[in-house]
């Protein structure tokens, strides 16, 4: 990563050496952009030097500033505000920086770093299609992966597919009972939507069964005491449905029987399971293709749910792991502010934590990854705290590299989604909706009429996906958010299309003057403030990537791209390019805009967003 401020820092180190006879390495000097309310380009905070130099902060800042103005050609002027030295940089610095940027091949690709990183994201269940909540998960995982790669890491994308369990058996049973051998092909329904339809069908039939049973003699006798304390039938059902499912429901009994047969590797059940999962995988792949994401390694719960037992056996040789009288195995995490956690049941079977321990270790054996990032909603915060502490107690070589990229849930303006009731927003429907909104808005403005239909559809797709992806990724992952499709396509707000429009405008300018002679930009000496602001942002880009990689937070890149686009739009409004006051000014501005376009494209690519040439 190039330190574009190194020259200024070297001069500051010289000033300190000359004025205070103290050696400070220039790499240890931190400069920050001067706040908008003060004059200057970069600010040096001098408070840390007061004890070292035995002088007041204002005096230290004044002495350093005076030396720099007298001896450093890069520093045009300075001012002191309390303990802050604000430096105004000569215009030649910005011109030289821009020229340097244009010589850097693959600007935004940082130096290679040691270690392999594995990111787990998406990890859906095979009983329903991907929905809006999955989209936030997928986009966060994919963008974090791209940011880490750009920051120099060797990254692998992974997911564990939850392809077994009672929820899967519910959709299988419903299809077996009510499907009449229908298939995605015969019904012309996408595979994951087809299977999800039967998951909803099971829930509907289950509620009907319960409604009939609750008024039966057995139902009245079973829950008569509890019924008096409930406000309504809906809350009563919610409170008792699991108990009813396990003890009284005929559908529940059949689903549990199917699960037992699956675990016993019943040939017929396994064949149906593979067929229905295959339908779902086909559907998932279509959605992943539409979102532009892919995976390097897939894990399946059906292959990992028995893993971890060997690790638990090793754990019993350490403190804090113990076996109870009923033969169940536990770990004591109370010293870490957690609780005691079961790892094996009394019959020796695994729990989810056991499986996750085994899966993490298998990934390490498979890939050698020393950093593992789990992109999972904040509902599982406690689970991952426990998982990571257990790994530390087991002495796993990758324990310190485990990270939970926790994110808030996504709501709609109308409220929360419920998958069992079929009220979720399917990922495919949402993608189609935002692309459709872009198509309608563009057609109303009469744009792109000179292009072929295929060309227009491709532009609609890029803009629509930009709207969807950017709206989600601009929010810090930890925050719960509301996705509003109408706001996401706004061309004037903080949206993907707004940023794309900046890029498209630059391409339009370049096309209009691409045949004109280009002058030597060194003849351009007096820059407009809008030009300086753009160069500042450009030289800050790699630092933004490094920061986003450290924090596993794509919103930093999203907000950076918006700020760059916003400053470009201001520049476009205030400064002439095509009719510039001189050929040197035009040449500089063309180089500047070319670099802005490169960084806009690269930063949006880190969010998984493509740039159109027309809008």
Secondary structure, DSSP 8 states (H G I E B T S, - for coil): ---TTHHHHHHHHHHHHHHH-----GGG--EEE--TTSS-SEEEE-GGGHHHHTS-HHHHHHHHHHHHHHH-TTEEEEEEETTEEEEEE-HHHHHHHHHHHHHSTTTT-----SSEEEEE----BTTS--BHHHHHHHHHHHHHHHHHHHTT-EEEEEEEEB--SHHHHHHHHHHHHH-TT--HHHHT--HHHHHHHHHHHHHHHHHHHHHHHHTSHHHHHHHHHHHTT-SSHHHHHHHHHHHHHHHT-HHHHHHHHHHHHHHTT-HHHHHHHHHHHHHHHHHHHHHHHHHT---SEEEEHHHHTTTTHHHHHHHTTSTTEEE-TTS-EEEE-GGGTS-EEEEE-TTS-B-HHHHHHHHHHHHHHHH--SEEEEEEEGGGHHHHHHHHHHHHHHT-TTGGGEEEEEE--EEETTB---TTTT-S-BHHHHHHHHHHHHHHHHHHTT-STTS-HHHHHHHHHHHHHHHHHHHHHTS-TTS-EEE-HHHHT-SSSSSHHHHHHHHHHHHHHHHHHTTS----GGG-----HHHHHHHHHHHTHHHHHHHHHHHT-THHHHHHHHHHHHHHHHHHHHS-STT-SSHHHHHHHHHHHHHHHHHHHHHHHHTT----S--
